[in-house]
Amino acid sequence: MVSELKIALRLPAESHSVAARWTAILGGILFGGGMHYLTPLSSPHWHNILQHLYYLPIVFAGMYFGWRGGLAAGLLAGLSSLPYSFRLMSVTPAYASDQLLDIVVFCGAGIFTGILAQRGREQRKTLERTTARLTEVYKELQGSFEKVKRAERLSAAGQLSAGLAHEIRNPLASLAGAAGVLRRGQVPERTRQECVSIIERECERLNRLLSHFLDFARPRPPQYRQADLRSILDPVVDLASHAVGSKQVRIRLDLAPELPAIECDPEQIQQAVLNLLINAVHASAVGGEVVVAVRPRNERVSIQVKDEGSGIKAENMNRIFDPFFTTKEDGTGLGLSVVHQIVEQHGGTIAAEPNMPRGAVFQIILPRWQGAAR
């Protein structure tokens, strides 16, 4: 009903538009014919101008009504110019014959203009249909993308649940074994202390695992503020130095001069870099060096953590940021996932690559201003 009403409202408007255009075309042709008739034959310059003015309504008709409209306008223009041609016949018959040939030119101009206009309209319609189809395809892709995102979230939740259950099972087995030994009673003091140490160690491991899981599953929204990278990274390097232990790994902070401030959540950036530093220290050999290099990159900042350890195997390169993927016996597999999540929340990117001649490089690239990232 609505579509029928729209058609009913549109038809009178279209009919009115067609009538107005044909009125303008006929008015232009009749104006030229009238001026031809009224202008004295002694003014050939004006007659030449009036003869060329016929092309305006002819081209107009061809543009709006196709080659048939252009042909009709050309014939009407030729008929309108006939009185002038007959008058001219008595004065200069040769020139009058040329004027009669203009009728053929008028018709040709109208047909040619109409054909070009019709092709242009067809191309425009094709483009509109293609645009409409692309819009539909884009909407379908958006819907499919949202489905894929939901599937990925469900898959990630499944991986987290499975991984968490697997990681909890080992500490629970150790706790159960230690509790069983203590339950027997009359155990040597040394054995009792070992069991207590196992319980404390495994409880701490479970607490760390659950903390990492919560950081990954329920990330805190970043609280952005302008901060200086030196003030962010200096405490991180000092804190990571305590993880060196007997390895005697040197941690060096390499900041570019005149490093610009960035808009970020300082605590989250510290957490991300600290995780990378601890991993780098654990991967490094005794006496090695870990470098934190910070460089500006136009409107972004690059933070690189380089170590001289054994590096990352090629087959693991695409999995290192997956939840619960780890190559360490006591690792939770959530540290790099949390780092990846923090960097993404800041509108940045993180990638890993080999550090020549040995080791690995983790590079974080962050935007200087979060307005540009969002």
C-alpha positions in Angstrom: 0.0 0.0 0.0 2.8 2.4 0.9 4.7 1.6 -2.3 1.6 2.1 -4.4 1.1 5.5 -2.7 4.7 6.5 -3.4 4.2 5.5 -7.1 1.0 7.5 -7.3 2.6 10.5 -5.8 5.7 10.2 -8.0 3.9 9.8 -11.3 2.3 13.3 -11.4 5.6 14.9 -10.4 7.5 13.0 -13.2 4.8 13.9 -15.8 5.0 17.5 -14.7 8.8 17.4 -15.1 8.6 15.8 -18.6 6.0 18.4 -19.7 8.2 21.2 -18.4 11.2 20.0 -20.2 9.4 19.5 -23.5 8.0 23.0 -23.1 11.5 24.4 -22.6 12.7 22.5 -25.7 9.8 23.7 -27.9 10.1 27.2 -26.5 13.8 27.3 -27.4 13.2 26.0 -30.9 10.3 28.3 -31.6 12.3 31.2 -30.2 15.1 30.5 -32.7 12.6 30.1 -35.6 10.8 33.4 -34.7 14.1 35.3 -34.5 15.2 33.8 -37.8 12.0 35.1 -39.4 12.1 38.5 -37.9 15.9 39.2 -38.4 16.6 40.9 -41.8 18.4 38.9 -44.4 21.0 41.6 -44.5 22.3 40.4 -41.1 23.9 37.1 -41.9 26.0 37.2 -38.7 23.0 37.1 -36.5 21.3 34.4 -38.6 24.5 32.3 -38.1 24.3 32.7 -34.4 20.6 31.8 -34.3 21.2 28.8 -36.4 23.8 27.5 -33.9 21.5 28.2 -31.0 19.2 25.4 -32.2 21.8 23.0 -30.8 21.0 23.9 -27.2 17.4 22.5 -27.1 18.5 19.6 -29.3 21.3 18.6 -26.9 18.9 19.1 -24.0 16.3 16.8 -25.6 18.9 14.2 -26.3 20.2 14.2 -22.7 16.8 13.8 -21.1 14.8 11.8 -23.6 17.4 9.7 -25.4 18.1 9.4 -29.1 14.4 9.5 -30.0 14.0 12.8 -28.1 17.1 14.2 -29.8 15.9 13.1 -33.2 12.5 14.7 -32.6 14.1 18.0 -31.4 16.4 18.0 -34.5 13.4 17.6 -36.9 11.5 20.3 -35.1 14.5 22.6 -35.3 14.8 21.8 -39.0 11.1 22.6 -39.6 11.5 25.8 -37.6 14.4 27.0 -39.8 12.6 26.3 -43.1 10.9 29.7 -43.4 14.3 31.4 -43.1 15.8 28.9 -45.6 13.0 29.6 -48.2 13.4 33.3 -47.8 17.2 32.9 -48.3 16.6 30.8 -51.4 15.6 33.9 -53.4 18.8 35.7 -52.4 21.6 33.1 -52.3 20.3 29.7 -53.4 23.7 28.0 -52.7 23.8 29.1 -49.1 20.1 28.3 -48.6 20.9 24.7 -49.7 23.6 24.5 -47.0 21.1 25.7 -44.5 18.7 22.9 -45.5 21.6 20.4 -44.9 21.7 21.6 -41.3 18.5 19.7 -40.7 20.5 16.4 -41.2 23.2 17.8 -38.8 20.5 18.7 -36.2 19.1 15.2 -36.3 22.6 13.6 -36.1 23.5 15.8 -33.2 20.3 14.9 -31.4 20.8 11.1 -32.0 24.4 11.2 -31.0 23.7 13.1 -27.8 20.9 10.8 -26.9 23.0 7.7 -27.4 25.7 9.1 -25.2 23.2 10.2 -22.5 21.5 6.8 -22.6 24.9 5.0 -22.1 25.7 7.3 -19.2 22.3 6.5 -17.6 22.8 2.8 -18.1 26.3 3.0 -16.6 25.0 5.0 -13.7 22.2 2.4 -13.1 24.8 -0.3 -13.2 27.0 1.5 -10.8 24.0 2.0 -8.5 23.1 -1.6 -8.6 26.7 -2.6 -8.0 26.9 -0.2 -5.1 23.7 -1.6 -3.6 25.0 -5.1 -4.0 28.3 -4.2 -2.4 26.4 -2.6 0.5 24.4 -5.8 0.9 27.6 -7.9 0.8 29.3 -5.5 3.3 26.4 -5.9 5.7 26.5 -9.7 5.2 30.3 -9.6 5.9 29.7 -7.5 9.0 27.2 -10.0 10.2 29.5 -12.9 9.5 32.4 -11.1 11.2 30.3 -10.6 14.3 29.5 -14.3 14.3 33.1 -15.2 13.9 34.0 -12.8 16.8 31.4 -14.5 19.0 32.7 -17.9 17.9 36.2 -16.8 18.8 35.1 -15.5 22.2 33.4 -18.9 22.9 36.4 -20.7 21.6 38.7 -18.6 23.8 36.4 -19.3 26.8 36.6 -23.0 26.1 40.4 -22.9 25.8 40.6 -20.9 29.0 38.4 -23.4 30.8 40.2 -26.4 29.5 43.6 -24.8 30.2 42.7 -23.7 33.6 41.4 -27.1 34.6 44.6 -28.7 33.3 46.8 -26.2 35.1 45.0 -26.6 38.4 45.1 -30.4 38.3 48.9 -30.6 38.8 49.0 -28.3 41.9 46.0 -30.1 43.4 47.8 -33.4 43.0 50.8 -32.0 44.8 48.6 -30.6 47.6 46.8 -33.9 47.9 50.0 -35.8 48.1 51.5 -33.5 50.8 48.3 -33.6 52.8 48.3 -37.4 52.6 51.8 -37.6 54.0 50.9 -35.2 56.9 47.7 -37.2 57.6 49.7 -40.3 58.5 51.2 -38.6 61.5 54.5 -39.3 63.1 56.5 -38.1 60.1 60.0 -36.8 60.5 60.4 -33.0 60.9 62.3 -32.7 57.6 59.5 -34.5 55.7 56.9 -32.3 57.4 58.7 -29.2 56.4 59.0 -30.4 52.8 55.2 -31.0 52.8 54.5 -27.6 54.2 56.8 -26.0 51.5 55.0 -28.0 48.8 51.6 -26.7 50.1 52.9 -23.1 50.3 54.5 -23.3 46.8 51.5 -24.9 45.1 49.1 -22.4 46.8 51.2 -19.6 45.6 51.2 -21.1 42.1 47.4 -21.5 42.1 47.0 -17.9 43.3 49.3 -16.7 40.5 47.5 -18.7 37.9 44.1 -17.4 39.0 45.3 -13.9 39.1 46.6 -14.2 35.5 43.4 -15.8 34.5 41.3 -12.9 36.0 43.6 -10.4 34.3 43.0 -12.0 31.0 39.3 -12.8 31.4 38.3 -9.5 33.0 40.7 -6.9 31.9 40.5 -3.5 33.7 39.7 -0.7 31.3 42.7 1.6 30.8 42.8 4.8 32.7 44.6 7.1 30.3 46.7 10.0 31.3 49.8 11.8 29.8 53.0 10.2 31.2 56.7 10.2 30.6 58.1 6.9 29.4 61.3 7.2 31.5 59.2 7.5 34.7 57.2 4.5 33.6 60.1 2.2 32.7 62.7 3.1 35.3 60.7 1.3 38.1 60.0 -1.6 35.9 63.7 -2.2 35.2 64.5 -1.9 38.9 61.8 -4.4 39.7 62.9 -6.8 37.0 66.4 -6.7 38.3 65.2 -8.7 41.4 64.2 -11.6 39.1 67.8 -11.9 37.9 68.9 -13.9 40.9 72.2 -15.8 40.3 72.0 -15.5 36.5 73.8 -12.2 36.6 71.8 -10.9 33.6 72.3 -7.3 32.9 69.1 -5.2 32.2 69.8 -2.0 30.3 67.3 0.8 29.5 68.1 2.5 26.2 65.9 5.6 25.7 66.1 7.9 22.7 66.9 11.5 23.5 64.0 13.9 23.7 61.5 11.1 23.9 57.9 12.5 23.7 55.3 11.8 26.4 52.4 9.5 25.6 48.8 9.1 26.7 48.4 5.7 28.3 47.6 3.8 31.5 51.1 3.8 33.2 50.3 0.8 35.4 49.1 -1.4 32.6 52.2 -0.5 30.4 54.4 -1.3 33.4 52.7 -4.6 33.8 53.1 -5.5 30.1 56.8 -4.5 30.0 57.5 -6.2 33.3 56.0 -9.5 31.9 58.2 -9.2 28.8 61.3 -8.4 31.0 60.8 -11.4 33.3 60.4 -13.7 30.3 63.5 -12.3 28.7 65.5 -12.8 31.9 64.3 -16.4 32.3 65.3 -17.0 28.6 68.7 -15.5 28.9 71.9 -17.3 29.7 74.2 -16.5 32.6 76.0 -13.2 32.0 73.6 -12.2 29.2 72.0 -8.8 28.6 68.4 -7.7 28.2 67.8 -4.3 26.5 64.7 -2.2 26.7 65.0 0.2 23.7 62.5 3.0 23.3 62.3 5.0 20.0 59.8 7.6 18.6 58.0 6.7 15.3 56.2 9.7 14.0 53.0 9.7 16.0 53.8 6.4 17.7 56.4 5.0 20.1 58.3 1.7 19.8 59.2 -0.3 22.9 61.6 -3.2 22.2 62.6 -5.9 24.8 65.6 -7.8 23.4 67.2 -10.8 25.0 70.2 -13.1 24.1 68.5 -16.4 25.0 67.6 -19.4 22.9 65.0 -17.5 20.9 61.5 -18.7 19.8 61.1 -21.7 17.6 59.5 -20.9 14.2 56.6 -23.4 14.8 55.7 -21.5 18.0 55.9 -18.0 16.7 52.2 -17.8 15.8 51.1 -19.3 19.1 53.0 -17.4 21.7 50.1 -15.0 22.4 47.5 -17.8 22.7 46.0 -18.4 26.1 47.7 -21.2 28.1 50.4 -21.7 25.5 53.8 -22.0 27.2 57.1 -23.8 26.8 58.1 -23.4 30.4 57.4 -26.2 32.9 56.0 -23.8 35.6 54.5 -21.3 33.2 50.8 -20.4 33.2 50.7 -19.5 29.5 48.7 -16.3 30.3 51.5 -13.7 30.7 51.9 -12.9 27.0 48.2 -13.1 26.5 47.7 -10.4 29.1 50.5 -8.3 27.4 48.8 -8.7 24.1 45.4 -7.7 25.5 46.9 -4.6 27.2 48.6 -3.4 24.0 45.4 -3.9 22.0 43.4 -1.9 24.5 45.9 0.9 24.0 45.3 0.8 20.2 48.8 -0.6 19.6 50.5 -3.7 18.2 52.9 -6.3 19.6 55.1 -8.7 17.6 58.0 -11.1 18.2 60.9 -11.8 15.9 64.4 -13.3 16.2 67.2 -11.1 17.7 70.3 -11.6 15.6 72.6 -13.3 16.2 70.6 -15.0 19.0 67.6 -14.4 21.2 64.3 -12.8 20.6 62.8 -9.3 20.3 59.4 -8.3 21.4 58.3 -5.0 20.0 55.3 -2.9 21.3 54.2 0.0 19.1 51.8 2.4 20.9 50.1 5.6 19.6 51.2 8.8 21.3 47.6 9.9 21.7 44.6 7.7 22.4 42.3 9.9 20.4 44.1 8.8 17.3 43.9 5.1 18.3 40.2 5.3 19.0 
